Amino acid sequence: MDCLWRNIVNKNTNNMREKNNNSSSSSGISVLGLLGVAFVVLRLCRVIDWSWWYVTMPFWGGLVIVAIVLIIYLILAFISKR
């Protein structure tokens, strides 16, 4: 059994090394996504009694960041044309 486990671990380690060497993109859940999932689970389990608007706010994080950057860009573009 120990030999089988060692073989599985070695294969997984080799696969992870190959993936790290071959690709530069990352896949997975972001911090805001993880926080959003946690809030939804807590809301469904009735641990927190927040509005659904507040519970889903972490999912909007990326959109909010893009909107803020766009607004700053537009303000700077407007100022530089003066």
Wavefront OBJ file of the C-alpha trace (Angstrom):
o trace
v 0.000 0.000 0.000
v 2.845 2.369 0.856
v 4.456 1.775 -2.536
v 1.187 2.533 -4.325
v 0.738 5.768 -2.365
v 4.332 6.847 -3.117
v 3.759 6.149 -6.819
v 0.583 8.291 -6.846
v 2.308 11.157 -5.046
v 5.283 11.044 -7.439
v 3.004 11.117 -10.488
v 1.057 14.082 -9.096
v 4.279 15.930 -8.284
v 5.639 15.334 -11.784
v 2.366 16.489 -13.356
v 2.414 19.659 -11.253
v 6.006 20.384 -12.303
v 5.103 19.936 -15.977
v 2.097 22.236 -15.644
v 4.186 24.895 -13.883
v 6.846 24.751 -16.587
v 4.453 24.741 -19.548
v 1.904 27.395 -18.648
v 2.029 30.811 -17.113
v -1.690 31.228 -16.538
v -3.308 30.382 -13.265
v -6.698 28.904 -12.809
v -8.658 28.792 -9.642
v -10.800 30.861 -7.411
v -9.816 34.365 -6.413
v -9.889 35.761 -2.906
v -13.056 37.692 -3.678
v -14.662 34.601 -5.182
v -13.793 32.537 -2.125
v -15.172 35.240 0.149
v -18.357 35.397 -1.920
v -18.863 31.644 -1.713
v -18.292 31.772 2.050
v -20.862 34.557 2.429
v -23.440 32.667 0.350
v -22.937 29.504 2.428
v -23.217 31.467 5.671
v -26.372 33.176 4.418
v -27.967 29.896 3.338
v -27.117 28.313 6.705
v -28.702 31.325 8.413
v -25.504 32.208 10.251
v -25.641 35.761 8.924
v -28.792 37.729 8.254
v -27.488 40.129 5.635
v -29.270 41.320 2.530
v -28.438 39.363 -0.600
v -26.954 42.586 -2.012
v -24.275 42.532 0.696
v -23.733 38.792 0.416
v -23.018 38.983 -3.322
v -20.782 42.078 -3.168
v -17.501 40.115 -3.376
v -18.603 38.786 -6.765
v -18.793 42.368 -8.034
v -15.206 43.099 -6.969
v -13.695 42.755 -10.427
v -16.321 44.972 -12.018
v -15.859 47.627 -9.360
v -12.094 47.673 -9.879
v -12.520 48.011 -13.652
v -15.063 50.820 -13.166
v -12.739 52.711 -10.805
v -9.796 52.412 -13.205
v -11.994 53.579 -16.100
v -13.271 56.581 -14.149
v -9.731 57.586 -13.149
v -8.603 57.228 -16.761
v -11.473 59.389 -18.027
v -10.791 62.066 -15.404
v -7.099 62.156 -16.272
v -7.898 62.288 -20.001
v -10.297 65.175 -19.423
v -7.763 67.070 -17.315
v -4.932 66.586 -19.820
v -7.039 68.038 -22.683
v -7.463 71.340 -20.865
l 1 2 3 4 5 6 7 8 9 10 11 12 13 14 15 16 17 18 19 20 21 22 23 24 25 26 27 28 29 30 31 32 33 34 35 36 37 38 39 40 41 42 43 44 45 46 47 48 49 50 51 52 53 54 55 56 57 58 59 60 61 62 63 64 65 66 67 68 69 70 71 72 73 74 75 76 77 78 79 80 81 82
